[in-house]
Amino acid sequence: MTHTLYGIPNCDTVKKARVWLDQNGQAYAFHDYKKAGIDRETLKGWVEAHGWQVVLNRAGTTFRALPDTDKADIDADKAIALMLAQPSMIKRPVLDLGDRTLVGFKPEQYAAAFG
């Protein structure tokens, strides 16, 4: 089965995940959501599975550059709207394994998922 790795190609963490997948012989399709976009249903599924606090990258420069009004009173719906408007606010990478997703990259987490 081919898995899907979501992210942007110039992100260092995405690069590390891609190297790990390649070195461990794991087939995957890469989905660049800055170029190909991301749909509401996919984001909603990630938020339902992990919580908006995990999926929304509040440490990134895109989020930090938002006006304070946009950063206030965030809930799941507002987080999804922000990420749809600016996909670079999605924590990277997201690996879709079919039955579940992994958000972010930790080698031990990937090893356990493919173990």
Stockholm file with secondary structure:
# STOCKHOLM 1.0

chainA/1-115         MTHTLYGIPNCDTVKKARVWLDQNGQAYAFHDYKKAGIDRETLKGWVEAHGWQVVLNRAGTTFRALPDTDKADIDADKAIALMLAQPSMIKRPVLDLGDRTLVGFKPEQYAAAFG
#=GR chainA/1-115 SS CCEEEEECTTCHHHHHHHHHHHHTTCCEEEEETTTSCCCHHHHHHHHHHHCHHHHBCTTSHHHHTSCHHHHSSCCHHHHHHHHHHCGGGBCSCEEECSSCEEESCCHHHHHHHHC
#=GC SS_cons         CCEEEEECTTCHHHHHHHHHHHHTTCCEEEEETTTSCCCHHHHHHHHHHHCHHHHBCTTSHHHHTSCHHHHSSCCHHHHHHHHHHCGGGBCSCEEECSSCEEESCCHHHHHHHHC
//
